[in-house]
Amino acid sequence: MEITAAMVKELRNMTGSGVMDCKRALVESEGDYDKAVEVLREKGLASAEKKASRIAAEGIVWVSVKDDVTAIIVEVNSETDFVAQNDTFRTFVADVAEQILTSDVGTVEELAEQKWIKDASKTVQEELVSQIAVIGEKLSIRRFVKINAENGVVVPYLHGGGRIGVLVDAESAVVNAEVKEALKNVAMQVAALSPKYVSRDEISDEYIEHEKEILKAQASNENPDKPESIIEKMIIGRLNKELKEVCLLDQIYVKDGDLTVAKYLEQVSKAVGTDIKIKSFVRFETGEGIEKKEENFAEEVAKQMSK
């Protein structure tokens, strides 16, 4: 029987086991899901089966840097913030970060099938399943990004114990304490104000036109009696204001309201004798984009006590 990618994905969603483990189990069971689950359980690979459908929207973001030029940022999720602060969980996340940093893995799926950095007898996915069994919650390695700086440096920043993580990749002929401190300040800016772009040069014409249409509709609805020429001026003003909010270099620098980030970097560049150019940044916020389950703990306790 042909084992399709869709079948493997479904079994993986059911059990939390690795892709290749799921494929082998389906082959062995000739496509029978129930038997495949039994195969995985017998091998100790589906101990997290009952937790697979839970929502893991807490957790932490971790950053790791090597020699100032290679860096990774990774998000690993848990079900509760309590577990996110657990030393066992945080050690596992740190090991995952180290695994990514020292390998050429490019996707979460590839990472899952790699030999575990601390024990080559098992895969990363198998270690994840083991951690789920020990910790007692659904855990998930959600995403990661790896940056290799060219002609410069990568500077990390963690906020709130890992609630938000940032990497800033910059080009600079000089890499010293002053440059790193300036880039850390920029990383803090990214964490605080969450820009979408480094500069306006990154924004596509399609994005600009789309925003103009939205702003035009807003301005027209708010000012139905205004002539078209006035509406156009209003659109330009509002668009410029919006771009200042979404472009890092245009943002007002949080540590000095008289400067933009671009002007701040100009000052530092002049002081260190070389241009500092922000090439890119990555910002992860734990659980962003995941629909969190609303829990009523008082109600849950009451239910348990009434049983």
Order of alpha helices (4+ residues) and beta strands (2+ residues): alpha-alpha-alpha-beta-beta-alpha-alpha-alpha-beta-beta-alpha-beta-beta-beta-alpha-alpha-alpha-alpha-beta-alpha
